[in-house]
Amino acid sequence: MQIMVTMTGISHFIDCKELEANQDVILKKEPTNKYDKEAIAVYVNDTMQVGYIANSTFTVAKGTYSAGRLYDKIGNEAKARILVIFKDAAVLVIQKDGEDFHDY
C-alpha cells in the first residue's frame, strides 16, 4: 500500500495555483515546532515552504497518514510527489529511492 499524506495550510504560504500534480516536494521534520512535536513541513525547491503534513482528525483526508503516523517511518527529510490538489490542501505520495514508498 502506498503511503499517502495530506498537505494542509497551503494558502498561508502560496496560491494553490502555483502547485501542480506530479510535482516533487521535500518533507522536513520540525522537532522544535512549538505547536506540534510531530510537525512535518513541506517545501518546493528545498527552500520555499508550501504547507504542513496534516496531523489532526479534522484535516487528515480519509485514507491518508497523519504526520504523527508518518513521523517514525521517515528520516529528518523525505521526498514526496503531489497527486491531487484541492482548495487549500493536497494529497501527496511518499517517495523512497525514487519509487512510491509502501507500508506493508
CORBEL-V877391 format. One record per helix or strand of 3 or more residues. SS is the DSSP state (H for helix, E for strand). FROM is the first residue (numbers start at 0). LEN is the number of residues. If there is no record, write none. Layout:
{{SS & FROM & LEN} {SS & FROM & LEN}}
This chain:
{{E & 3 & 5} {H & 9 & 3} {H & 15 & 3} {E & 23 & 6} {E & 39 & 5} {E & 47 & 6} {H & 66 & 5} {E & 76 & 9} {E & 88 & 8}}
